[in-house]
Amino acid sequence: MDLQRLDLNLIKIFKLLLEERQVSRAAQRLHLSQPALSHSLKRLREVFQDPLFVQVGREMQPTSKALLLQPTIEQAWQTLELGLTQVTDFDPASSERQFKIAVSSSVEYAFVPMLYDILQQAGPGLRLEVFELREGDYWQSLNRRELDLVVGIGKGEHLSAQLDIAPWLSESLVCLHRADHALEENSAQSLLSRSHVYTSSWGHSQSLTDDWLAQQGMQRSIALRVPSFMALPKLLEQHDLLAVIPEGIGRLYAQQTHLAVTELDAQLRVGYCLACHPIYRFEPALRWFIQECEQLADTLTAAKGV
């Protein structure tokens, strides 16, 4: 194999073809015409003396040799990207960097506005794109730079063990209910007085609540399940229901509506973690953003005296 014929553009094209499995999509991402990308694919085939990608239906399936080369190609590109970004310090005041994060709906409601405030105070050109946290290990999304950071649930057991995962913050769970129909006390027994809204398809806070009640030989009644917190205000104002949710979003709803919160047992806390790709953790911009997230967590924890 003649490595002198393999330039950086060909490595990037190889990487994108492995990701997209279509010449048209790869060309779109590179802002190239399809004929230009097809020509580059021809050069790759000549360098590696292998078809590399074979048309199967509407997709270009990688050959066994392409799959063997994939880890080397991806690592080489990541190392190059990281090396080039580390030579320049990050200046938030002049940067137009967009940070892409995945968060749960509770983090979106309670903490994303605070994160955006931090970005705007640091530099008017900084931007934030937020994606909904879903079940999955997030290795590929972070590896492909589709995301910069994932705010995981708990200790990140649902995330890939290959990621760099660190604790972020935790908050108490509270019971949200109609202000004119408060709980008699903040005991487990009081949570059985009414039916509940289960606010997630796989939420950590809900399983924590059920486990806590089960330890005391109790089981709550679930009236309905919803995929997020959006419907809670109307549901709880119109019906005599309860919802056990993270404190941040509970306090927000109590301020904005006629609902109220009751504090629960101190051991009922939901935790969050920060996860990123280990090779990008020390990229100056991402390192700065992670430090700002950690500073926010320290500030909130100190304010609550936890």
ChimeraX attribute file (.defattr): number of C-alpha atoms within 10 A of each C-alpha:
attribute: neighborCount
match mode: 1-to-1
recipient: residues
	/A:1	9
	/A:2	9
	/A:3	8
	/A:4	7
	/A:5	12
	/A:6	14
	/A:7	10
	/A:8	12
	/A:9	11
	/A:10	17
	/A:11	16
	/A:12	17
	/A:13	20
	/A:14	22
	/A:15	19
	/A:16	20
	/A:17	23
	/A:18	21
	/A:19	14
	/A:20	16
	/A:21	19
	/A:22	17
	/A:23	20
	/A:24	17
	/A:25	16
	/A:26	23
	/A:27	20
	/A:28	12
	/A:29	11
	/A:30	14
	/A:31	10
	/A:32	13
	/A:33	13
	/A:34	15
	/A:35	12
	/A:36	11
	/A:37	21
	/A:38	14
	/A:39	11
	/A:40	16
	/A:41	20
	/A:42	14
	/A:43	15
	/A:44	21
	/A:45	14
	/A:46	15
	/A:47	16
	/A:48	16
	/A:49	12
	/A:50	14
	/A:51	16
	/A:52	23
	/A:53	23
	/A:54	12
	/A:55	11
	/A:56	10
	/A:57	7
	/A:58	8
	/A:59	13
	/A:60	17
	/A:61	19
	/A:62	19
	/A:63	14
	/A:64	13
	/A:65	14
	/A:66	18
	/A:67	15
	/A:68	11
	/A:69	15
	/A:70	17
	/A:71	11
	/A:72	11
	/A:73	17
	/A:74	19
	/A:75	13
	/A:76	14
	/A:77	15
	/A:78	17
	/A:79	12
	/A:80	12
	/A:81	14
	/A:82	16
	/A:83	13
	/A:84	11
	/A:85	15
	/A:86	14
	/A:87	10
	/A:88	11
	/A:89	10
	/A:90	17
	/A:91	14
	/A:92	19
	/A:93	14
	/A:94	12
	/A:95	15
	/A:96	13
	/A:97	16
	/A:98	13
	/A:99	17
	/A:100	17
	/A:101	22
	/A:102	21
	/A:103	22
	/A:104	20
	/A:105	21
	/A:106	19
	/A:107	20
	/A:108	18
	/A:109	18
	/A:110	17
	/A:111	18
	/A:112	17
	/A:113	12
	/A:114	14
	/A:115	16
	/A:116	15
	/A:117	11
	/A:118	16
	/A:119	20
	/A:120	16
	/A:121	11
	/A:122	16
	/A:123	16
	/A:124	13
	/A:125	14
	/A:126	19
	/A:127	15
	/A:128	14
	/A:129	12
	/A:130	16
	/A:131	14
	/A:132	13
	/A:133	18
	/A:134	15
	/A:135	12
	/A:136	10
	/A:137	17
	/A:138	23
	/A:139	17
	/A:140	14
	/A:141	15
	/A:142	21
	/A:143	19
	/A:144	15
	/A:145	14
	/A:146	12
	/A:147	21
	/A:148	24
	/A:149	25
	/A:150	27
	/A:151	21
	/A:152	28
	/A:153	24
	/A:154	18
	/A:155	17
	/A:156	21
	/A:157	11
	/A:158	14
	/A:159	19
	/A:160	16
	/A:161	11
	/A:162	12
	/A:163	20
	/A:164	15
	/A:165	21
	/A:166	16
	/A:167	18
	/A:168	22
	/A:169	18
	/A:170	19
	/A:171	18
	/A:172	19
	/A:173	28
	/A:174	25
	/A:175	21
	/A:176	30
	/A:177	28
	/A:178	22
	/A:179	16
	/A:180	11
	/A:181	11
	/A:182	16
	/A:183	21
	/A:184	11
	/A:185	12
	/A:186	15
	/A:187	13
	/A:188	17
	/A:189	14
	/A:190	11
	/A:191	24
	/A:192	15
	/A:193	14
	/A:194	15
	/A:195	17
	/A:196	23
	/A:197	23
	/A:198	25
	/A:199	22
	/A:200	17
	/A:201	13
	/A:202	12
	/A:203	20
	/A:204	17
	/A:205	24
	/A:206	21
	/A:207	13
	/A:208	17
	/A:209	20
	/A:210	13
	/A:211	14
	/A:212	17
	/A:213	17
	/A:214	12
	/A:215	9
	/A:216	10
	/A:217	8
	/A:218	14
	/A:219	17
	/A:220	17
	/A:221	14
	/A:222	14
	/A:223	12
	/A:224	11
	/A:225	12
	/A:226	13
	/A:227	13
	/A:228	15
	/A:229	19
	/A:230	12
	/A:231	12
	/A:232	21
	/A:233	18
	/A:234	11
	/A:235	16
	/A:236	20
	/A:237	16
	/A:238	10
	/A:239	11
	/A:240	14
	/A:241	21
	/A:242	27
	/A:243	25
	/A:244	24
	/A:245	27
	/A:246	25
	/A:247	23
	/A:248	17
	/A:249	21
	/A:250	25
	/A:251	18
	/A:252	14
	/A:253	19
	/A:254	17
	/A:255	11
	/A:256	9
	/A:257	13
	/A:258	14
	/A:259	23
	/A:260	21
	/A:261	23
	/A:262	20
	/A:263	17
	/A:264	18
	/A:265	13
	/A:266	10
	/A:267	10
	/A:268	16
	/A:269	20
	/A:270	22
	/A:271	18
	/A:272	22
	/A:273	17
	/A:274	23
	/A:275	29
	/A:276	26
	/A:277	24
	/A:278	13
	/A:279	15
	/A:280	24
	/A:281	19
	/A:282	15
	/A:283	19
	/A:284	18
	/A:285	23
	/A:286	18
	/A:287	14
	/A:288	16
	/A:289	18
	/A:290	20
	/A:291	12
	/A:292	16
	/A:293	19
	/A:294	17
	/A:295	13
	/A:296	18
	/A:297	17
	/A:298	14
	/A:299	12
	/A:300	15
	/A:301	14
	/A:302	10
	/A:303	9
	/A:304	8
	/A:305	7
	/A:306	10
